[in-house]
Amino acid sequence: MSKTTPATLALTKAGFSFSLAHYDYDPNAERVGLQAAEAMGVSPAEVFKTLMAELDGKPVCVIVPSDEEVNMKKLAAALGGKSAQMMKPANAERLTGYKVGGISPLGQRKLVPTALDELATLHDAIFLNGGQRGLQIKMRPEDLVAVLGCVVADLVR
């Protein structure tokens, strides 16, 4: 498995510190983030999943704890839109350059508006996908906000 992905390159170029964690990716897992947390032996609340959605027909990225579900009304409100829905997996792969199960909010082909759930701020560091299946990046939430310029809001409760 490569340790260099567009996500790790983006963080290195921006000068932010991070560490990598590898785990055995299960392609049959119902919920990839929960499977990643279990495989790494960490709380699901520390492992954040990256989801691609459409807000008023335009692509957006949303990052929430792996043990939570996105509230689409809250996502739309956080990013100043009217209605949000999940993006089709094939469209997410084409837009980001990553495969589903390995989509990172970092190093995507095109920068899109991004929202991070406020629960991330409860942790000194969080895990998020590193740009390939079985690779997680561990970093400080405030660094993630700085590098992506993302909105922090209540997106799940």
Helices and strands as residue ranges (DSSP letters): H 6-14, E 19-22, H 32-40, G 44-46, E 47-55, E 58-65, H 72-78, E 84-86, H 89-96, E 114-117, G 118-122, E 126-129, E 135-139, H 141-148, E 151-153
